[in-house]
Amino acid sequence: MLAIFKREFLSYFRSPVGYVAIAIFSFLSGFIFYSQFSTGAVNIGSEVISLRSFFVIIVPIITMGLLADDKKRGTDILYYTTPVSLFSVVVGKVLAAFALFVIMFINVVIHIIVTVGCGGAFGVGAVGTIIVFFFMAFMFISMGLFASAITDNQIVSAIVAFIIILITQLLTVIAGYAGTAASSIASMLGAKTASAYHIGSAVKKAIAWFDPFVKTQDFRLGVFSVSSLVFLVSIGVLFMYLTFRVLEKKRWSQS
């Protein structure tokens, strides 16, 4: 696992990928911080929440080549023909991408130091948003790794990861449309107005329940929930398991 981690982490700085990701993150965080600072109303929590919206761009960039590049170059054969644990491969690659996120976040740490140094506030709500940021980073990285496992084309991998993450970020919106559609279908099938409404409401709630942003929205108020963090970890582990199964299937096909 450690060897995989070191290899993947260092590879970010042997290619433009790591520098591009850091540059994009630094630009976005710097722009958000400057916009707040110029108005005299700096809120680190709001900055971090805004940065979470850009997972859909940053995560595909840093995960698109984690496995797809190995497949393209043929080096993935080493995972299947040596006694290396495929689970260690998955964990090592996730940790490498996560470590890059930690480095990118140093930019926000500098903003925190500047804010506190200028007499600004850095409360428990900001701490909560930072905690959620890293848990979500883990979840989305796992999704991006899965996208990279199912193709040998980095562009396709990035597009698939983009779609998965975008759908996750728009679950509440999707839930609203799905609820409306369910109500309409129920009405067309002869259901009473009240029944159709309840069906639509149930569908909406069922889909919205999976929205990680809704589950963790109270963290910005300083209200911590272990169950919400467990949910994020569970989704991340699920995609890691799916990635493991994809690799394991390929290993058996190589036998």
Summary of the structure (lengths in Angstrom):
residues: 255
radius of gyration: 20.8
end to end distance: 22.8
largest distance: 64.8
contacts: 825
relative contact order: 0.13
helix: 82%
strand: 0%
